[in-house]
Amino acid sequence: MNQDHYQGLLMRSAGLAPVPTAVVHPCEPRALQGVLDAEEAGLITPILIGPRRKIEATAAAVGLDISRLPLEAVEHSHAAAARGVELVREGRAELLMKGSLHTDELLQAVTARNTGLRTARRLSHVYAMNVPSYHKPLFVTDAAVNIFPSLDDKADICRNAIDLLHVLGIERPKLALLSAVETVTAKLPSTLEAAALVVMALRGQIEGGLLDGPLAFDNAINAEAARVKGIRSEVAGDPDILLAPDLEAGNILAKQLIYLAGAEAAGIVLGARVPIILTSRADGPRVRIASCALGVLLAEARRMAPAAQALA
């Protein structure tokens, strides 16, 4: 039975105050429409950043009214990324949203050493996937930021994903650490790193989740496949998060689910001072709304954290 796993996400974000959001270089019709849809849904209060003539011409070409929205005029996409980061540092925005510029260009401004939004955590990307044939929401990481993540990088990728799922109300998310096989072998470094991550979790270096791996995709996602192979695991057949061995594998996996299994994939970048809503030009309205809902929930959790610490 097919299920709509985005409904719970949208219900959790309903009723929250809209979040001031710096929208970087929305110079393409679908990107601009997504901004207006998220504003109409009460999720964000957008601040458009980019070349004024280009943004206004894009809106006029497809009949969108942006006259009520503040627009920070800059010359080009590089300047838009830098200004978006500045708005966050000034306290005027609590979210960043990618428009029609390249992801690398936006993240270069985010990770700038003296002027960016770096934290002690490694930045990583998470797809929140609505896979109709899967029994619950499924999260895939990292498919867009870290090309060849090291063991330390993967530990942060795990931590970022675990923190996200805690915000979504999943107290002990299950992480399947993917490789091509389920046995540990020096011939496949990803199996060694998966095994190390499991030990790190057991010893408290990665907290808040249940990790298992290495697991091949079949026995990660299907309990019967794991049983046939003699794998005893609380994660196999029931993961919340799939941790890819590298960006290529994660990207291919996510896009296979989208284009062959009818999945939807909302994107968010974690590990910076604020969440970064990352959408693709091919994303439809529901995915853009779901991506914004993720950002809003994370921003609300950040707002609540100081209050919780004060009460502790």
C-alpha positions, -999 to 999 in steps of 0.1 A, spaced: 0 0 0 14 34 -10 17 60 17 23 97 17 51 102 42 52 140 37 18 145 54 33 141 88 61 165 80 37 192 68 15 186 98 44 192 122 53 225 106 17 237 104 9 266 128 46 276 133 55 312 127 69 318 92 107 320 92 127 349 76 145 333 47 172 346 25 165 333 -10 197 334 -31 194 342 -68 158 331 -76 162 338 -113 143 308 -128 105 305 -129 102 273 -108 125 286 -81 105 318 -79 72 299 -79 85 277 -51 93 308 -30 58 321 -34 42 287 -27 62 284 6 52 319 16 15 312 8 17 281 29 29 302 58 63 286 61 87 314 52 89 352 49 113 355 19 139 381 12 149 378 -25 185 384 -33 199 388 -68 199 411 -99 167 431 -97 161 433 -134 166 395 -139 143 385 -110 116 410 -120 118 399 -157 115 362 -146 85 370 -125 68 390 -153 75 363 -179 54 338 -160 29 362 -144 41 361 -108 35 391 -85 66 397 -63 59 434 -56 52 428 -19 85 409 -13 117 427 -2 144 424 -28 181 429 -21 196 439 -54 231 426 -62 250 422 -95 253 384 -99 249 350 -83 282 351 -65 273 384 -48 238 370 -40 254 341 -21 276 364 -2 247 387 7 225 358 17 252 347 42 255 383 54 217 385 61 220 354 83 250 369 102 231 401 107 202 382 122 178 392 95 174 356 82 171 323 99 172 301 68 191 301 35 173 289 4 190 281 -29 176 297 -60 189 291 -95 226 292 -88 250 262 -85 251 245 -51 289 249 -50 286 286 -54 262 289 -25 282 266 -2 315 284 -10 300 315 6 286 295 35 320 279 43 341 310 38 365 310 68 360 345 81 327 355 67 307 323 64 284 302 86 308 275 96 304 255 128 325 227 143 304 202 123 311 191 87 284 203 63 263 175 49 232 170 27 201 149 36 173 138 13 141 134 31 124 109 8 88 100 3 91 65 -11 55 52 -17 64 15 -13 84 20 19 67 18 52 80 50 67 99 82 57 134 74 44 165 97 46 195 94 23 228 111 31 251 124 17 242 128 -19 252 164 -27 280 179 -6 308 155 5 323 137 -25 347 113 -8 339 117 29 366 105 54 357 85 85 356 117 105 334 133 79 310 103 80 308 106 117 295 142 113 272 131 85 257 106 109 254 132 137 237 157 114 212 132 102 205 119 137 199 155 149 175 161 121 154 130 129 153 139 166 137 172 155 112 152 135 103 132 167 122 100 160 140 93 193 164 66 182 168 66 144 182 36 127 211 41 104 221 16 77 258 21 67 258 11 30 285 -7 10 285 -32 -18 287 -61 7 278 -69 43 312 -83 53 341 -63 65 370 -65 40 401 -44 35 394 -45 -3 365 -22 3 374 8 25 337 17 29 332 -16 49 360 -7 73 346 28 78 311 14 84 325 -10 110 344 18 127 313 40 128 294 12 145 321 10 172 321 48 176 284 47 182 288 19 208 314 39 226 294 72 227 313 91 200 281 92 179 251 95 201 213 93 196 210 66 169 214 29 162 240 22 136 247 -10 117 269 -18 88 284 -25 65 251 -35 48 245 -40 11 214 -22 -1 192 -54 -3 198 -65 33 197 -29 45 162 -23 31 147 -58 32 145 -79 63 140 -112 44 171 -106 24 190 -100 56 175 -132 72 185 -153 42 221 -141 45 221 -148 82 224 -111 93 210 -104 127 203 -67 130 177 -43 144 184 -20 115 181 -44 85 147 -41 70 137 -10 90 163 18 85 153 54 89 186 66 73 207 52 46 243 65 48 260 62 14 297 54 11 303 84 -11 285 111 -30 282 92 -63 266 62 -46 242 84 -26 233 106 -56 226 76 -79 206 58 -51 184 89 -45 178 95 -82 170 58 -88 143 60 -61 129 92 -76 128 81 -113 122 44 -109 102 41 -77 82 73 -79 98 88 -48 100 125 -39 131 139 -23 132 171 -2 167 184 3 184 202 32 220 210 41 230 207 78 260 216 98 260 254 92 247 280 116 214 278 99 197 251 78 201 255 40 171 246 19 185 229 -12 162 223 -41 167 212 -77 154 229 -109 135 196 -115 117 196 -82 80 199 -82 59 221 -58 54 194 -32 91 187 -29 99 224 -26 72 228 1 85 198 20 121 211 18 109 244 33 90 225 60 122 208 70 140 241 73 112 256 93 112 227 118 149 229 122 148 267 127 121 263 153 143 237 171 172 262 171 149 289 186 138 265 213 172 252 222 183 283 242 151 282 262 155 245 270 191 252 282 179 280 304 154 257 321 179 229 326 
